[in-house]
Each structure stands twice: as structure tokens, then as C-alpha cells.
Amino acid sequence: MFNCLIWGSGKVFTNELQGIRYLELTKQIKVCGITSHVDCFSTIAGYPYVPKDDLQSEQYDIVFIMADGSVFSSIVAEAVSRGFDEDILVHHRVIHIITVSYTHLTLPTN
């Protein structure tokens, strides 16, 4: 199970929430916190809010970035400047790839 940080709390996060919940239910990830440019929460959607100044990159195995385009790029740049390894910074669309699991299927026999 990956310890996960969600970076972003806007529309993209709202759209991806069901995929995130699925990954948690299937024990693929554990959401340890969520951070955002908005700094007035204690929790977001039930997840603990982590102020950017309190982030410790070594606590997380993966960071899902809930943004597209230039906002995604600026978040990556900020995360790297805060000590995060670029290899663990992942675009939110990967959530849909991870949720596909075929291990429970069996091939039909002819």
C-alpha cells in the first residue's frame, strides 16, 4: 500500500474523488493528507489537511497532483522545490489506470 498525498482541492479533486476512494478500498493507497493553495481547512472530504509548510516529502510514496496544464507544471515545480522527488509526482489521470485490475478474471476455456 502506498502512502499518498493529494495536492489540490478544486474541481479536478472533486472529479477524481471516487477513483481515490476506490484505490483506498482496494488497499492500493492510503491517503495520508491533502494540501492546497487554500489554507483554511482542517480536513477536506474527510482527509487531513496538511499546510504546505508542514509537508515532509519522505512521508509519501506517491503524490497525486489534481491539476492540468500550466497549473500542473507549477505544482510540480513547487513540490520539487520543497524536496519532493519528481518520480513520485503523478498526474491525476493515472488514478484511472491504477484502478484497472484484471487479477480476479479468468480466461474462458474452449
N, C-alpha and C positions, 0 to 999 in steps of 0.2 A: 504494500500500500504506500502510495506517495503522499508525503506531507505537502500540502498545496496552499499557495497564496493566490487570491483573486485580486487583480489590480484593475480597478474600475467598477463603478457602481451605477452606471447610467443605463441607457436603453439597451445596449448590447448585453450587459449583465442580465437584465430582466429577460431578454430573449433567450439567453443561454441557461437560465436557472434550472430548467427541467433536466437538461443534459448533465449539469453539475450534480444535481440530486441523484440522478441515475448512477453516475460514477461512484458516489458515496454509498448508495445502497448495495452496489455490487462489490464494494470494498476495494475499488481500484484506487481511490483517492480519499484523503481526509482533509477537508478544508480547515486549515488552522487559523485563517483570518482573511480579512478583506481590507484593502486600502484604496484610497481615492483622493482626488484633489479637494473633495468636500470634507471638511474636518469638523463635523458637528454631530457625529453619531457615536453610540457605544456599541450598537450592533446594526448589521444590515442583513435583512432577510434571515435573521437568526444566527448569523455568523459574527464573531467578534470583530469589531473594527480595530485596525492597527494603524495608528498615526505613522506617516512616512518616516518621521524622525526616530521612531522606535523599531523600525524594521531591522532584522538581523538576517542577512542572506543565508547564513549557514543553517537556519531553522527550516528551510524549504527545499524540497526536491524538485518542485516544478512551480512556475508562476504562470497562470493563465492571464493573458492581457485582454481585457474586454474593450477593445477599440480597433478601429480600422484606419487605413491610410496614414496621413501625417501624424495623427494623434498616436497611433500605434508606434510609429518611429520615435516620437518624442518620449513616450513612456519607456521604450527600450533604452534610449539614451540616458534617461534619468535613473532607471534601475541599475544600469551598468555603472553609472557614476556613484551609486550608493553601495557598490560592492557585489552586485549580483552577477553571476557568470551568465554570459549571453546564451549559453547552451540550454539553460533551464527556462528561458523566457519563451513562452509559447503563445501563438496566436489562438484566439478563442475558437476558431473553426476546427481545430484539432479535436475538440471535445466530441464532435460528431464522428470522427474517425475512431477514437478510442472506444466509443460506446458500442461499436460493432464487434460482436464476439461470436465466432462460429464453433467454439469448442463443444457446445452442447448438441450440435447437429450430427446426425449420422447419415452416411451416404446410402441411398437405396440400393438394394441388391437386385439384380435382374436374373 
